[in-house]
Amino acid sequence: MVTDLPNLDSPVVIIGAGMAGLACAVYLKQAGIHALVLEAADGVGGRVRTDTVDGFQLDRGFQILLTAYPEAQRLLNYAALDLRTFRSGALIRERDEWITVLNPLQEPLSVFRMIGSSVGTLGDKLRIAELMRRTQGLPISELFQQTPTTTLAFLREYGFSDQIIERFFRPFFGGVFLEDALITSSNFFEFCFRMFFSGDAAVPARGIGVIANQLASRLSPEQIRLNSPVGKISDNTVQLANGETIRAGTIVLAVDAAQAATLLGNPAPTEQSFNHTTCTYFAASNSPKSNPAQKLLLLNTHRSSAVHNVAILSDVAPDYAPAGQTLISVSTQSLELVNEPVLTQQIRQELTGWFGSEVQQWRHLRTYHIPHALPAYAPIQAGSNALRHPLKLSDSLYQCGDQTAYPSLNAAIQTGREVAEMISSQ
């Protein structure tokens, strides 16, 4: 066991207190191994963090928890998270028309509304039902073992019309993948499709960061060191940026692909290795008067706009905003650089066309630009064993995180668990 190695400062050092690193540490603790987690930032969670601004809970980018995630079900205490759920579906803005798409598995009467909806043809709606049966009928492991193509190619091969691709699949799953070309691997699309239709899309009542805080609370306080960036690793030694060194029996890299490359001395990944997003938050005195969302995510089919997706978060989770206030999240994808005042004004102008002049009174709270929001996941990455990232790099070095598998919270937790199991079985 790594705990038997002599002259160590810690049996296991985990670099990064994001979801993968925290999951790894929690599972190691369950196995009797107390790892030390080093985090460069001033808080845990990595991308899964929430800031408090003027009494509003601002997640660092619009994020949801899919309650059907098997790894999340296994690790998280959902009751303690006090989850607030979106309705399953979306409200789609097509020019001046609102199109409602609802999940008939959760709202059976919506099937009659769906039949008459202009989101797609009758054949499209029958194919959605068939796709539900297909994705529910296969074990998740088999979904990922299928030969992948792009999501767009899969949808066309499945027989979906351009109408439903442009009015539903591109705006909805483009928002999930953070890329509108739908070049993300089809097996990941099928996984996501299954997760959305078989569970809820939810946020904790007090912000997405509560998820990471729940895991951190299961560790001893001395197991997490914040504001401790790592400068380099060498064999079994971790050197912090301040010059301090820590000897470990095992080192786990639980950082994103760019940070991992730096620590391993590998070439940096290109910007095309990541999908980008920008989240702009507004405060309003009321939920938009003309907003018919009723806890639905609002999608824009006009993907060259500044507004891609809108969520009235305080309608779903009232504690996201102070009493009597409304919190609105607007997502914009694929921006490599952000001119915040210009983007804010573009959003105001576009949403005035949706909700009227009241938008001009909205107060801009904060803009989060996240250039490395998700690792890109093209078919070649999903289908080639040679391109998949091994979790074990050497006898004493491991890595975990969604960049080693597929881009999701589920993968981050899963790879953290798998690395913990490898270490504890030594």
Buried (B, 14 or more C-beta within 10 A) or exposed (E): EBBEBEEBBBBBBBBBBBBBBBBBBBBBBEEEBBBBBBBBBEBBBBBBBBBEEEEBBBBBBBBBBBBBBEBBEEBBEBEEBBBBBBBBBBBBBBEEEBBBBBBBBBBEEBBEEBEEBEBBEEEBBEBBEEBBEBBEEBEBEEBBEBEBBBBBBBBBEBEBBEEBBBBBBBBBBBBBBBBBEBBBBBBBBBBBBBBBBBBBBBBBBBBBBBBBBBBBEBBEEEBBBEEBEBBBBEEBBBBBEEEEEBBBBBBBBBBBBBBBBBBBEEEEBEEEBBBBBBBBBBBBEEBBEEBEBEBBBBBBBEBEBBBBBBBBBBBBBBBBBBEEBBBBBBBBBBBEEBEEEEBBEBBBBBBBEBBEEBBEEBEBBBBBBBBBBBBBBBBEBBBEEEEEBEBEBEEBBBBBBBBBBBBBBBBBBBBBBBBBBBBBEE
